[in-house]
């Protein structure tokens, strides 16, 4: 390890004068006065020591992980990295640009190295820790010359008692100055502090307040922790709104908020001792159950396996009733899934595929096990494999210390629901096929194969057969997924819409508020083509229920403009289908012919107007090739 004494030549007077009366200048003066040896090229601690230190700070690492991942995804393209250090300045975790990480290691900006100001001179991590305040240190503002290649922005993470428990840093090369980095670091450090506070001793009461009721669930919410009426914790937003500092701890909340006892979980007004009006809620304390709780005094905590308990902690609202015309399909699907067959659900977005899947789970032999849903289209491609199959501890950089079971193992003795299966990357389809065939899972980084048993349901709004034909979906996986195929028709094809609309209107609050749909409103709702299917329908009905007075009779004039404007049209107009259908079932040849005639030389436009995939319309035209449509429009060659 090389070292350097803070020589006068490293801190010339003209530099101090240029810095003026700033946080950076005061840091330089401290470094000049240290009189000890600063570290130019420190050796990182051993892997075992670093692991021990990470275990000591498991709670903060766990709670900071979402912010680190989010920040890393935002700044990586700007050749930047995100660092989390503990209260002594030791870097515990890094994420972001791999290219810059390699450069950062040349100046020991890496896990296992302390960047305390007393060891590394003026730098964002160390100076933020010393001052317990956010700071930016750019280029030549670093005390040590070797660190002047860096531009760093750091913000401390505070405990509910105001102690610094860590620091979040965004670093890049000094050749680039990111105007947004300081704000991001401050917001995310504050959010981590809020998350620590949220998980602190759940037996304590929480008063949440802000100037506007709309901010009570935001990052900017102010929080006080109460033990009876004594303030035992707070966040910095609360201090700011109460015009106080950490001296408010252990005082009575009556000294700060005059009518807080009137609060409940509904937002109400309250006033500070200075007369400022705020909005607040009271969240009563409760005995900790399955969720882990961080002690008020920072210490090591044991965090239960989130993956193992996730399906038990998800709220399960009552499912909408299954349509009468789908009950026959449901009975067949239950028989199929109980026999070990895979069920494939096909239909437009919003057509109720997940609702059908949850009903199927509830009626199957797997009903006592978990229902594990995975949206294959919402996961980044780089995360799908670890999300599905899990990983061993230390399998890759950034992996959780305790590893991950993976969603396939979570679904053991339950149902695995693969939503948007058509969006799964081709390379991963091979691994999934092998796991489904062998009913075994091999986590990343492990040589062990773990047996699993579950019912399998998949869903898609794509034409999988067309994807098989063009090579974007494996044929063997397709046939493995569709032992039994269920097509869920769009809402516009549903029989008995009048009855269904009345039932849903009452179920979604109409009955409770003594409201009805008039005949004219019901007629227009039933005649609308519902491009967004059940999601759009439920949104419209909730709007009608909650934006009109209790006891109202909803008239046609009360309906949203898009419904009044487009009643009677067939899947057309400025609101396009939420997702193209995979079938032309229910659409007459005349309607198809008219759509093509109105979209000359543009099959894609014709398909959109019909609410179907272009490939679906192409297949229809191939089947009709022997009997050309009267429009005489020939499709363009299939690419």
ABEGO torsion letter per residue (X at the ends): XBBBBBBAAABBAAAAAAAEBBAAAAAAAAAAAAGBBBBABBBBBBAAAAAAAAAAAAAAAAAAAAAAAAAAAAAAAAGBBBBBBBAAGBBABBBEBAAAAAAAAAAGBBBGBBABAAAAEBBAAAAAAAAGBBBBBBEAABABAAAAABBBBBBBBBBAAGBBAEBBBBBBBAABBBAAAAAAAAAAAAAAAAAAAAABGAABBBBBBBABAAAAABAABBBBBBBEABBABBBAAAAAAAGBBAAABGBBAAAABAAAAABBABBBBBBBAAGBBBBBBBBBBBBBBABBBBBABBBBBBBBBAAAAAAAABBBBBBBBBBAAAAAAAAAAAAAAAAGBBBBBBEBBGAGAAAAAAAAAAABAAAABBBBBBBAAABBAAAAAAAAAEBBBGABBGBBAAEBAEAAAAABGBBBBBBGAAABBAAAAAAAAAAAAAGBBBBBGBABBBBBBBBBBBBBABBAAAAAAAGABBAAAAAAABABBBBBBBAAABBGAAAAAAAAAAAAGAAAAGBBBBAAAAAAAAABAGAAEAAAAAAAAAAAAAABBBGBBBBAAABBAAAAAABGBBGBEABBBABBBABABGBBAAAAAAAAAABBGBAAAAAAAAGBBAAAAAAAAAAAAABBBAAGBBBBBBX
